[in-house]
Structure formats: structure tokens, C-alpha cells
Amino acid sequence: MKRELWTANPTIEVMADVNAVPPAGIEGLEVRDDGTEREGKKCLGPLAIGSLKMRTHKECLRRLFTRNDLILDIKEVYEVSKECRG
């Protein structure tokens, strides 16, 4: 997405780009943006997203190996993710 498109849109509050290989999916975001404010919008880059995803994944797996009957649904995974975010 071109920078002039998102900067001119007052309804966008948060943007996330998962494309770590150039060219960027959202022009003007950096790969390491982790809640960085740009033009009044919170921005998440692919490395921040990937890092949180891996921490969440590892923690969920760790928990699954503690009990044979444990099932993690989307709500529980989301809570784990919030814990991993800090």
C-alpha cells in the first residue's frame, strides 16, 4: 500500500505488515516496528509479528506437553499471546 493512501485515511488506527522481504507490503512501515506510531497510526512490522507468533507458539506447545487432556482453543491461545506480549 502506498504511503499517501494510508496517511490520508483518518479511519485507519492500526496497521500490520507481514511481508519481511522487500518491497514492503505497506510503504513507510519498518520491519522492526512494534507499536511504533507513524502518522498517528500504530504500526507493527513483520519481525514484531513473527517474534510474538513464535513466543506464543512455543508457550502453547510447552503447555500442551504438561497434560494429555489439554486442549487450547482460540480464546486460550489469545490469552497466551497476551501473556507473551507482556
Number of C-alpha atoms within 10 A of each C-alpha: 11 11 12 10 10 18 15 10 9 10 9 12 13 14 16 19 21 16 14 15 9 7 8 18 17 19 14 16 21 18 21 15 19 16 15 16 15 14 14 12 17 17 24 22 24 22 18 19 17 13 13 16 15 13 16 21 15 13 16 17 12 11 13 14 10 9 9 7 8 10 12 14 8 9 9 12 16 13 12 18 19 12 12 17 12 5
